[in-house]
Amino acid sequence: MLRAMRRLMLLRHAKSDWSSPGMPDRDRPLNARGIADARTMNVYFTRHALIPELVLCSPAKRTRQTMDAIVKGWPKEVELKFAERLYEATPETIVSLIRAVPAGVHALLVIGHNPGLHETARLLVAAGDVERREKLTEKFPTAALAVIDFPIDAWAKLHPESGRLDRYVTPKAIAVDAR
């Protein structure tokens, strides 16, 4: 990747378990499909060399479990940070967290929740494959991944409609491609 480029990967947590009524939202774990989807995404990240230098993750249980599955087998140098502000974050909050990332980080993964993550992806993307962009605009399901490249030399310079969508991937699409 060029030095004057930054790669942002936005990953929504995998499918969570709703079987315990009354459980606090932050404490909901992944369900069986969520665990399987997170493992699928781990294989995808690894196979496509989408290994970031820094991961910012919401502290909710389902995002932590998604992160644990995603980073399994990654190099130890990948820095993992929990960001309290990512829980129930607005796009403005997510963008402010990204802008605060040190300029030395070229590849960043943010693991969070909808609707904030979906709205952030839509806010930042200005170019890229039209079909992928349309799919991204329609929905951002659990365990979906948007990879967005920016021609900037520091995260502090990030602004709306400045990114090119490199890829938009879901576990379902990966399963279809694997057939």
Sequence and secondary structure as in RCSB ss.txt:
>XXXX:A:sequence
MLRAMRRLMLLRHAKSDWSSPGMPDRDRPLNARGIADARTMNVYFTRHALIPELVLCSPAKRTRQTMDAIVKGWP
KEVELKFAERLYEATPETIVSLIRAVPAGVHALLVIGHNPGLHETARLLVAAGDVERREKLTEKFPTAALAVIDF
PIDAWAKLHPESGRLDRYVTPKAIAVDAR
>XXXX:A:secstr
  TT EEEEEEE   B   STT  GGG  B HHHHHHHHHHHHHHHHTT   SEEEE SSHHHHHHHHHHHTT  
TTSEEEE GGGTT  HHHHHHHHHTS TT  EEEEEE TTHHHHHHHHHEEEE HHHHHHHHH   TT EEEEEE
  SSGGG  TT EEEEEEE HHHHHHHH 
